[in-house]
Amino acid sequence: ACLAVVAVYQSMDDVTVPTRLLAAGAGPDRLAHFVLGSCAGVMLGGLLVAALAARLRSIPAMAIGAALIAVGVLAIDQLPLHWLWSAGLVLGLGAGLLSPAATTLLQQRTPAASRLAVLGAVSAGVESVGPLGSLTAGLLIASLGLGYAAPLMAAIALAAAMLLWHSGRRSG
């Protein structure tokens, strides 16, 4: 579920936002505003995790992060261009919650002897799923158009959020 969300998240910077900006005739300054908002969101999400760590469980944090990424994707598709930085902020906030929570959960649930191997495999998965997500987003946008592809990508992130939330409720 987290890898699917990473694929969606990565495709925003690589394909979706640049496609929207090109279609609107906007320049690289708008992309820079979006990236700035996204980076600020990741930083705020990380600080939020740091501040709430004692009261925050990993799976709900991952589910909330994935849901925020879904909201960010819809905002990218729907907001006027001058508000694109705020869509980036929401998207980044989701990633800032998701990443440390997923890493913590992996470390907690993996025996010490296997931890390096598991984290290495997950890191390889994250590095490979980003470009695959961007390729998939490009193909979706080219075949369906951004107006259909973005909601589909948001639905993928939202489905992952619901799956994570449900698994968190089942595991107590």
Secondary structure, 3 states (H helix, E strand, C coil): CHHHHHHHHHHHHHHHHHHHHHHHCCCHHHHHHHHHHHHHHHHHHHHHHHHHCCCCCHHHHHHHHHHHHHHHHHHHHHCCHHHHHHHHHHHHHHHHHHHHHHHHHHHHHCCCCCHHHHHHHHHHHHHHHHHHHHHHHHHHHHHHCHHHHHHHHHHHHHHHHHHHHHHHHHHC
